[in-house]
Protein backbone atom coordinates (compact mmCIF):
# COMPACT_ATOMS: atom_id res chain seq x y z
CA UNK A 1 0.00 0.00 0.00
CA UNK A 2 2.84 2.42 0.77
CA UNK A 3 5.23 2.62 -2.14
CA UNK A 4 8.95 3.33 -1.78
CA UNK A 5 8.72 2.67 1.94
CA UNK A 6 12.48 2.43 2.44
CA UNK A 7 13.05 5.82 0.83
CA UNK A 8 10.28 7.38 2.95
CA UNK A 9 11.86 6.07 6.15
CA UNK A 10 15.22 7.43 5.08
CA UNK A 11 13.80 10.84 4.22
CA UNK A 12 12.02 11.18 7.56
CA UNK A 13 15.02 9.95 9.51
CA UNK A 14 17.32 12.48 7.83
CA UNK A 15 14.82 15.27 8.48
CA UNK A 16 14.35 14.41 12.16
CA UNK A 17 18.09 14.15 12.70
CA UNK A 18 18.56 17.68 11.35
CA UNK A 19 15.78 19.35 13.33
CA UNK A 20 15.44 17.36 16.56
CA UNK A 21 17.47 19.95 18.48
CA UNK A 22 14.79 22.58 17.72
CA UNK A 23 12.20 20.95 20.00
CA UNK A 24 11.94 18.59 22.95
CA UNK A 25 10.01 15.99 21.00
CA UNK A 26 8.91 15.59 17.36
CA UNK A 27 6.88 12.82 15.77
CA UNK A 28 5.88 12.17 12.17
CA UNK A 29 3.03 9.99 11.01
CA UNK A 30 2.28 8.78 7.48
CA UNK A 31 -0.78 6.77 6.51
CA UNK A 32 -2.40 5.12 3.52
CA UNK A 33 -5.78 3.46 3.71
CA UNK A 34 -8.47 1.84 1.62
CA UNK A 35 -11.98 2.11 3.07
CA UNK A 36 -15.52 1.07 2.18
CA UNK A 37 -18.73 2.72 3.34
CA UNK A 38 -22.20 1.24 2.74
CA UNK A 39 -25.45 2.53 4.22
CA UNK A 40 -29.03 1.34 3.78
CA UNK A 41 -32.23 2.98 4.96
CA UNK A 42 -35.14 0.58 4.62
CA UNK A 43 -34.71 -0.89 1.13
CA UNK A 44 -32.79 2.05 -0.29
CA UNK A 45 -29.01 2.09 -0.66
CA UNK A 46 -28.20 5.59 0.60
CA UNK A 47 -24.39 5.38 0.40
CA UNK A 48 -22.01 3.04 -1.38
CA UNK A 49 -18.42 4.13 -1.79
CA UNK A 50 -14.79 3.08 -1.73
CA UNK A 51 -12.05 5.54 -0.87
CA UNK A 52 -8.26 5.54 -1.10
CA UNK A 53 -6.67 8.08 1.20
CA UNK A 54 -3.16 9.04 2.21
CA UNK A 55 -1.62 11.78 4.26
CA UNK A 56 0.87 12.98 6.82
CA UNK A 57 0.93 14.65 10.19
CA UNK A 58 3.56 16.12 12.49
CA UNK A 59 3.37 16.90 16.19
CA UNK A 60 5.84 18.95 18.21
CA UNK A 61 6.44 19.38 21.97
CA UNK A 62 8.56 22.41 22.83
CA UNK A 63 8.93 23.55 26.44
CA UNK A 64 5.30 23.67 27.63
CA UNK A 65 3.90 24.10 24.12
CA UNK A 66 2.27 21.61 21.74
CA UNK A 67 1.39 21.82 18.06
CA UNK A 68 -0.09 19.51 15.44
CA UNK A 69 -0.38 19.77 11.65
CA UNK A 70 -1.93 17.37 9.12
CA UNK A 71 -1.42 17.54 5.35
CA UNK A 72 -2.07 15.40 2.29
CA UNK A 73 1.17 15.67 0.31
CA UNK A 74 4.80 15.00 1.19
CA UNK A 75 5.63 18.10 -0.84
CA UNK A 76 4.34 20.13 2.13
CA UNK A 77 6.49 18.30 4.66
CA UNK A 78 9.24 20.88 5.15
CA UNK A 79 6.89 23.88 5.43
CA UNK A 80 4.47 22.09 7.77
CA UNK A 81 7.29 20.91 10.00
CA UNK A 82 8.73 24.40 10.24
CA UNK A 83 5.29 25.83 10.98
CA UNK A 84 4.64 23.20 13.68
CA UNK A 85 7.93 23.98 15.42
CA UNK A 86 7.16 27.71 15.32
CA UNK A 87 3.58 27.23 16.57
CA UNK A 88 4.49 24.92 19.46
CA UNK A 89 5.34 27.92 21.64
CA UNK A 90 1.66 29.02 21.55
CA UNK A 91 -0.01 25.69 22.35
CA UNK A 92 0.78 25.77 26.05
CA UNK A 93 -0.10 22.87 28.33
CA UNK A 94 0.03 22.74 32.15
CA UNK A 95 2.52 19.88 32.21
CA UNK A 96 5.67 21.95 31.94
CA UNK A 97 8.74 21.22 29.86
CA UNK A 98 8.43 18.06 27.76
CA UNK A 99 9.25 15.28 27.83
CA UNK A 100 9.87 14.06 31.35
CA UNK A 101 9.67 10.43 30.26
CA UNK A 102 12.02 8.62 27.92
CA UNK A 103 10.54 6.37 25.25
CA UNK A 104 12.78 3.51 24.21
CA UNK A 105 13.60 3.70 20.51
CA UNK A 106 12.17 0.77 18.57
CA UNK A 107 12.25 -0.36 14.96
CA UNK A 108 9.31 -2.53 13.95
CA UNK A 109 8.15 -3.28 10.42
CA UNK A 110 4.83 -5.09 10.05
CA UNK A 111 3.05 -5.87 6.83
CA UNK A 112 -0.34 -7.20 5.86
CA UNK A 113 -2.80 -7.54 3.02
CA UNK A 114 -6.54 -7.14 3.09
CA UNK A 115 -8.92 -9.68 1.61
CA UNK A 116 -9.99 -9.02 -1.95
CA UNK A 117 -13.77 -8.69 -1.81
CA UNK A 118 -15.63 -6.70 -4.44
CA UNK A 119 -17.89 -3.81 -3.52
CA UNK A 120 -20.75 -5.66 -5.20
CA UNK A 121 -20.24 -8.67 -2.91
CA UNK A 122 -20.25 -6.44 0.16
CA UNK A 123 -23.45 -4.72 -0.96
CA UNK A 124 -25.09 -8.10 -1.61
CA UNK A 125 -24.46 -9.19 1.99
CA UNK A 126 -25.76 -5.91 3.40
CA UNK A 127 -28.91 -6.20 1.27
CA UNK A 128 -29.38 -9.80 2.39
CA UNK A 129 -29.26 -8.77 6.03
CA UNK A 130 -31.74 -6.01 5.35
CA UNK A 131 -34.17 -8.57 3.89
CA UNK A 132 -33.70 -10.81 6.93
CA UNK A 133 -34.60 -7.94 9.26
CA UNK A 134 -37.78 -7.32 7.23
CA UNK A 135 -39.09 -10.79 8.08
CA UNK A 136 -42.36 -9.43 9.48
CA UNK A 137 -44.75 -6.56 8.69
CA UNK A 138 -44.09 -5.49 12.28
CA UNK A 139 -40.64 -4.31 11.18
CA UNK A 140 -41.47 -0.84 9.88
CA UNK A 141 -37.95 0.48 9.33
CA UNK A 142 -34.37 -0.74 9.04
CA UNK A 143 -30.95 0.85 9.04
CA UNK A 144 -27.55 -0.66 8.25
CA UNK A 145 -24.18 1.08 8.44
CA UNK A 146 -21.14 -0.86 7.20
CA UNK A 147 -17.52 0.29 7.34
CA UNK A 148 -14.27 -1.47 6.58
CA UNK A 149 -10.71 -0.29 6.23
CA UNK A 150 -7.22 -1.58 5.58
CA UNK A 151 -4.56 0.79 6.81
CA UNK A 152 -0.78 1.00 6.71
CA UNK A 153 0.90 3.51 9.02
CA UNK A 154 4.42 4.76 9.46
CA UNK A 155 5.53 6.40 12.72
CA UNK A 156 8.88 8.05 13.39
CA UNK A 157 10.03 10.15 16.33
CA UNK A 158 12.98 12.28 17.35
CA UNK A 159 13.67 9.65 20.04
CA UNK A 160 14.71 7.24 17.32
CA UNK A 161 11.66 5.04 16.84
CA UNK A 162 10.70 3.84 13.35
CA UNK A 163 7.50 1.78 13.29
CA UNK A 164 5.45 0.51 10.37
CA UNK A 165 2.12 -1.16 11.21
CA UNK A 166 -0.78 -2.68 9.33
CA UNK A 167 -4.37 -2.94 10.61
CA UNK A 168 -7.78 -3.67 9.20
CA UNK A 169 -11.33 -3.95 10.50
CA UNK A 170 -14.96 -4.43 9.62
CA UNK A 171 -17.49 -2.50 11.73
CA UNK A 172 -21.22 -2.77 11.11
CA UNK A 173 -24.35 -1.63 12.88
CA UNK A 174 -27.78 -3.08 12.06
CA UNK A 175 -30.96 -1.54 13.47
CA UNK A 176 -34.45 -3.04 13.03
CA UNK A 177 -37.38 -0.90 14.23
CA UNK A 178 -40.69 -2.58 15.03
CA UNK A 179 -44.17 -1.24 15.70
CA UNK A 180 -47.28 -2.74 17.29
CA UNK A 181 -50.19 -0.39 17.87
CA UNK A 182 -48.64 2.58 19.67
CA UNK A 183 -45.53 0.71 20.76
CA UNK A 184 -42.31 1.35 18.82
CA UNK A 185 -39.12 -0.51 19.73
CA UNK A 186 -35.72 -1.07 18.15
CA UNK A 187 -32.69 -3.26 18.59
CA UNK A 188 -29.06 -2.56 17.71
CA UNK A 189 -26.74 -5.34 16.53
CA UNK A 190 -23.06 -4.37 16.32
CA UNK A 191 -20.38 -6.41 14.57
CA UNK A 192 -16.66 -5.64 14.79
CA UNK A 193 -13.67 -7.75 13.74
CA UNK A 194 -10.53 -7.69 11.66
CA UNK A 195 -11.19 -8.03 7.93
CA UNK A 196 -12.46 -11.57 7.70
CA UNK A 197 -15.35 -11.17 5.32
CA UNK A 198 -16.42 -14.78 5.69
CA UNK A 199 -17.18 -13.96 9.33
CA UNK A 200 -19.32 -10.97 8.41
CA UNK A 201 -21.02 -13.11 5.77
CA UNK A 202 -22.20 -15.53 8.45
CA UNK A 203 -24.42 -13.38 10.68
CA UNK A 204 -27.84 -14.49 9.44
CA UNK A 205 -28.94 -15.92 12.79
CA UNK A 206 -27.70 -12.88 14.75
CA UNK A 207 -29.50 -10.51 12.39
CA UNK A 208 -32.75 -12.51 12.55
CA UNK A 209 -32.58 -12.67 16.34
CA UNK A 210 -32.13 -8.90 16.49
CA UNK A 211 -35.21 -8.30 14.36
CA UNK A 212 -37.28 -10.78 16.37
CA UNK A 213 -36.20 -9.09 19.59
CA UNK A 214 -37.36 -5.71 18.29
CA UNK A 215 -40.73 -7.26 17.43
CA UNK A 216 -41.02 -9.07 20.78
CA UNK A 217 -40.31 -5.84 22.65
CA UNK A 218 -43.40 -4.21 21.11
CA UNK A 219 -45.51 -6.94 22.77
CA UNK A 220 -43.59 -7.04 26.06
CA UNK A 221 -44.90 -5.67 29.34
CA UNK A 222 -43.68 -2.14 29.99
CA UNK A 223 -41.56 -1.86 33.09
CA UNK A 224 -42.72 0.09 36.14
CA UNK A 225 -40.02 2.10 37.97
CA UNK A 226 -38.56 0.52 41.10
CA UNK A 227 -35.29 0.07 43.00
CA UNK A 228 -33.82 -3.39 42.73
CA UNK A 229 -30.87 -5.61 41.93
CA UNK A 230 -29.44 -5.84 38.42
CA UNK A 231 -27.68 -8.92 37.08
CA UNK A 232 -25.65 -8.13 33.96
CA UNK A 233 -24.57 -10.74 31.43
CA UNK A 234 -21.03 -10.64 30.01
CA UNK A 235 -21.78 -8.24 27.15
CA UNK A 236 -23.73 -5.85 29.38
CA UNK A 237 -20.95 -5.96 31.98
CA UNK A 238 -18.38 -5.02 29.35
CA UNK A 239 -20.41 -2.10 28.03
CA UNK A 240 -21.35 -0.68 31.43
CA UNK A 241 -17.84 -0.69 32.89
CA UNK A 242 -16.33 0.56 29.62
CA UNK A 243 -18.63 3.58 29.83
CA UNK A 244 -18.80 4.28 33.57
CA UNK A 245 -15.21 3.53 34.64
CA UNK A 246 -13.12 3.04 31.52
CA UNK A 247 -13.69 6.56 30.22
CA UNK A 248 -13.20 8.00 33.71
CA UNK A 249 -9.78 6.33 33.80
CA UNK A 250 -8.61 8.07 30.61
CA UNK A 251 -6.10 10.59 31.92
CA UNK A 252 -7.07 13.45 29.60
CA UNK A 253 -10.52 13.45 31.20
CA UNK A 254 -8.96 13.39 34.67
CA UNK A 255 -6.80 16.41 33.78
CA UNK A 256 -9.82 18.35 32.53
CA UNK A 257 -11.77 17.72 35.76
CA UNK A 258 -9.82 18.29 39.01
CA UNK A 259 -12.52 16.61 41.11
CA UNK A 260 -11.89 13.40 39.19
CA UNK A 261 -8.17 13.66 39.81
CA UNK A 262 -8.85 13.75 43.55
CA UNK A 263 -11.38 10.93 43.39
CA UNK A 264 -9.27 8.64 41.20
CA UNK A 265 -5.98 8.91 43.05
CA UNK A 266 -3.86 5.79 43.13
CA UNK A 267 -4.80 3.77 46.18
CA UNK A 268 -8.32 5.19 46.52
CA UNK A 269 -10.86 2.58 47.59
CA UNK A 270 -13.78 3.08 45.20
CA UNK A 271 -15.18 -0.37 44.47
CA UNK A 272 -16.17 -3.58 46.17
CA UNK A 273 -13.46 -6.05 47.17
CA UNK A 274 -14.30 -8.41 44.32
CA UNK A 275 -14.09 -5.84 41.51
CA UNK A 276 -11.02 -5.74 39.25
CA UNK A 277 -11.01 -3.77 35.98
CA UNK A 278 -8.20 -4.08 33.42
CA UNK A 279 -7.22 -2.46 30.13
CA UNK A 280 -4.99 -4.69 28.03
CA UNK A 281 -3.95 -4.02 24.43
CA UNK A 282 -1.95 -7.24 24.06
CA UNK A 283 -4.73 -9.86 24.00
CA UNK A 284 -4.62 -11.70 20.70
CA UNK A 285 -7.84 -11.67 18.72
CA UNK A 286 -9.46 -8.68 20.43
CA UNK A 287 -10.46 -5.69 18.33
CA UNK A 288 -8.54 -3.27 20.57
CA UNK A 289 -5.22 -5.12 20.40
CA UNK A 290 -2.02 -3.78 18.79
CA UNK A 291 1.73 -4.00 19.31
CA UNK A 292 2.45 -0.28 19.49
CA UNK A 293 0.13 2.66 19.93
CA UNK A 294 0.18 5.78 17.75
CA UNK A 295 3.02 7.31 19.77
CA UNK A 296 5.27 4.28 19.41
CA UNK A 297 4.63 3.04 22.97
CA UNK A 298 4.29 -0.71 23.36
CA UNK A 299 0.82 -1.97 24.30
CA UNK A 300 0.56 -3.30 27.84
CA UNK A 301 -1.74 -4.48 30.59
CA UNK A 302 -2.89 -1.75 32.97
CA UNK A 303 -4.84 -2.51 36.14
CA UNK A 304 -7.31 0.37 36.48
CA UNK A 305 -8.87 -1.11 39.61
CA UNK A 306 -7.77 -4.12 41.63
CA UNK A 307 -9.94 -5.51 44.42
CA UNK A 308 -11.86 -2.23 44.46
CA UNK A 309 -8.74 -0.04 44.72
CA UNK A 310 -7.64 2.41 41.99
CA UNK A 311 -4.31 1.16 40.61
CA UNK A 312 -3.76 3.03 37.36
CA UNK A 313 -4.87 5.37 34.61
CA UNK A 314 -4.63 5.16 30.84
CA UNK A 315 -2.12 7.60 29.37
CA UNK A 316 -0.73 9.16 26.25
CA UNK A 317 2.73 10.73 26.30
CA UNK A 318 1.18 14.16 26.82
CA UNK A 319 -1.01 13.18 29.79
CA UNK A 320 1.83 11.19 31.34
CA UNK A 321 3.96 14.34 31.25
CA UNK A 322 1.22 16.41 32.89
CA UNK A 323 0.38 13.95 35.68
CA UNK A 324 3.99 12.78 36.13
CA UNK A 325 3.27 9.14 35.36
CA UNK A 326 4.39 6.73 32.65
CA UNK A 327 2.75 6.31 29.21
CA UNK A 328 0.62 3.17 29.06
CA UNK A 329 0.34 2.62 25.30
CA UNK A 330 -3.19 4.07 25.07
CA UNK A 331 -2.53 6.93 22.61
CA UNK A 332 -4.68 6.13 19.59
CA UNK A 333 -6.03 7.97 16.59
CA UNK A 334 -8.50 7.01 13.88
CA UNK A 335 -6.70 8.95 11.15
CA UNK A 336 -3.57 10.93 10.39
CA UNK A 337 -5.88 13.96 10.41
CA UNK A 338 -6.17 13.78 14.22
CA UNK A 339 -3.54 13.82 16.97
CA UNK A 340 -3.39 10.73 19.19
CA UNK A 341 -5.59 10.97 22.29
CA UNK A 342 -6.11 8.66 25.25
CA UNK A 343 -8.33 5.73 24.22
CA UNK A 344 -9.13 2.36 25.68
CA UNK A 345 -7.84 -0.81 24.05
CA UNK A 346 -9.53 -3.91 25.54
CA UNK A 347 -11.20 -3.01 28.84
CA UNK A 348 -12.89 -5.66 30.94
CA UNK A 349 -13.95 -6.81 34.38
CA UNK A 350 -11.81 -9.73 35.53
CA UNK A 351 -13.26 -13.00 36.77
CA UNK A 352 -14.52 -13.30 40.33
CA UNK A 353 -15.63 -16.30 42.31
CA UNK A 354 -19.43 -16.36 42.00
CA UNK A 355 -21.49 -18.62 39.77
CA UNK A 356 -24.37 -17.33 37.67
CA UNK A 357 -26.88 -19.40 39.59
CA UNK A 358 -25.54 -18.22 42.93
CA UNK A 359 -25.97 -14.56 41.98
CA UNK A 360 -29.39 -15.16 40.43
CA UNK A 361 -30.65 -16.89 43.57
CA UNK A 362 -29.62 -13.85 45.64
CA UNK A 363 -32.11 -11.61 43.82
CA UNK A 364 -35.44 -11.08 45.54
CA UNK A 365 -36.68 -8.40 43.13
CA UNK A 366 -34.68 -7.17 40.16
CA UNK A 367 -33.85 -7.62 36.50
CA UNK A 368 -31.52 -9.66 34.29
CA UNK A 369 -29.88 -7.58 31.55
CA UNK A 370 -28.51 -9.21 28.41
CA UNK A 371 -26.53 -7.81 25.51
CA UNK A 372 -24.35 -4.81 24.79
CA UNK A 373 -26.08 -1.66 26.01
CA UNK A 374 -25.74 1.99 25.04
CA UNK A 375 -24.88 4.17 28.04
CA UNK A 376 -24.24 7.81 28.86
CA UNK A 377 -21.77 9.00 31.48
CA UNK A 378 -21.81 12.50 32.95
CA UNK A 379 -18.85 12.44 35.37
CA UNK A 380 -20.71 10.97 38.30
CA UNK A 381 -24.06 9.84 36.98
CA UNK A 382 -24.88 7.43 34.19
CA UNK A 383 -27.85 6.11 32.27
CA UNK A 384 -27.87 2.59 30.82
CA UNK A 385 -30.24 1.67 27.99
CA UNK A 386 -30.46 -2.13 28.18
CA UNK A 387 -30.87 -4.24 25.08
CA UNK A 388 -32.81 -7.05 26.77
CA UNK A 389 -34.31 -6.91 30.25
CA UNK A 390 -36.07 -9.77 32.03
CA UNK A 391 -37.89 -9.52 35.33
CA UNK A 392 -36.34 -11.55 38.14
CA UNK A 393 -38.35 -12.60 41.17
CA UNK A 394 -37.07 -14.79 44.00
CA UNK A 395 -34.17 -16.10 41.96
CA UNK A 396 -36.15 -16.93 38.81
CA UNK A 397 -35.93 -15.22 35.42
CA UNK A 398 -39.42 -14.24 34.29
CA UNK A 399 -40.83 -12.34 31.29
CA UNK A 400 -39.21 -9.89 28.88
CA UNK A 401 -39.78 -6.22 29.77
CA UNK A 402 -39.74 -3.17 27.51
CA UNK A 403 -38.90 0.47 28.10
CA UNK A 404 -36.24 -0.11 30.74
CA UNK A 405 -33.68 2.49 31.69
CA UNK A 406 -31.18 2.00 34.54
CA UNK A 407 -29.88 5.04 36.41
CA UNK A 408 -26.97 5.16 38.77
CA UNK A 409 -24.25 7.06 40.54
CA UNK A 410 -20.95 5.75 39.21
CA UNK A 411 -19.15 5.64 42.53
CA UNK A 412 -22.11 4.12 44.39
CA UNK A 413 -22.42 1.47 41.68
CA UNK A 414 -18.75 0.51 42.05
CA UNK A 415 -19.32 -0.02 45.79
CA UNK A 416 -22.57 -1.93 45.30
CA UNK A 417 -21.14 -4.73 43.15
CA UNK A 418 -22.06 -7.72 45.29
CA UNK A 419 -21.20 -10.53 42.91
CA UNK A 420 -18.67 -11.12 40.14
CA UNK A 421 -19.00 -14.27 38.08
CA UNK A 422 -16.44 -16.80 36.93
CA UNK A 423 -17.55 -16.89 33.28
CA UNK A 424 -15.57 -14.10 31.56
CA UNK A 425 -16.41 -13.53 27.90
CA UNK A 426 -15.16 -10.92 25.42
CA UNK A 427 -16.94 -8.69 22.93
CA UNK A 428 -15.54 -6.68 20.02
CA UNK A 429 -17.16 -3.31 19.39
CA UNK A 430 -16.36 0.28 18.39
CA UNK A 431 -15.96 3.42 20.47
CA UNK A 432 -16.43 7.12 19.76
CA UNK A 433 -14.65 9.96 21.55
CA UNK A 434 -14.91 13.56 20.43
CA UNK A 435 -14.67 13.74 16.66
CA UNK A 436 -12.83 10.42 16.34
CA UNK A 437 -15.43 7.79 15.45
CA UNK A 438 -15.60 4.02 15.02
CA UNK A 439 -12.39 3.01 16.83
CA UNK A 440 -12.22 -0.78 17.33
CA UNK A 441 -12.07 -1.75 21.02
CA UNK A 442 -12.71 -4.81 23.13
CA UNK A 443 -15.01 -5.04 26.14
CA UNK A 444 -16.04 -7.90 28.35
CA UNK A 445 -16.42 -9.46 31.73
CA UNK A 446 -18.30 -12.17 33.59
CA UNK A 447 -21.85 -11.91 34.93
CA UNK A 448 -21.94 -9.14 37.56
CA UNK A 449 -24.58 -8.45 40.23
CA UNK A 450 -25.19 -4.86 41.40
CA UNK A 451 -27.52 -4.08 44.29
CA UNK A 452 -29.98 -1.24 44.72
CA UNK A 453 -30.10 0.42 41.32
CA UNK A 454 -32.86 2.72 40.13
CA UNK A 455 -34.68 0.85 37.36
CA UNK A 456 -37.02 3.14 35.48
CA UNK A 457 -39.19 3.22 32.40
CA UNK A 458 -39.59 5.64 29.51
CA UNK A 459 -42.50 6.39 27.21
Secondary structure, DSSP 4 states (H G I P E B T S, - for coil): --TTHHHHHHHHHHHHHHHGGGSSEEEEEEEEEEEEEEEEETTEEEEEEEEEEEEEEEEEEETTEEEEEEES-GGGHHHHHHHHHHHTTTSB-TT-SS-SS-PPP-EEE---------HHHHHHHHHHHHHHHTSSTTEEEEEEEEEEEEEEEEEEETTS-EEEEEEEEEEEEEEEEEEETTEEEEEEEEEEESS-HHHHTT-HHHHHHHHHHHHHHHHSEEPPPEEEEEEE-HHHHHHHHIIIIIGGGBHHHHHH-HHHHHHT-TT-B-S-TT--EEEETT-TT-TT--SB-TTSPBP-EEEEEETTEE---B--HHHHHHHT----S-EE-SSTTS--EE--SEEEEPP-SB-HHHHHHT-SEEEEEES--EEEE-SSEEEEE-SEEEEEETTEEEEEEESEEEEEEHHHHHHTEEEEBS--EEEEEEEEETTEEEEEEEEEE--EEEEEEEEEE--
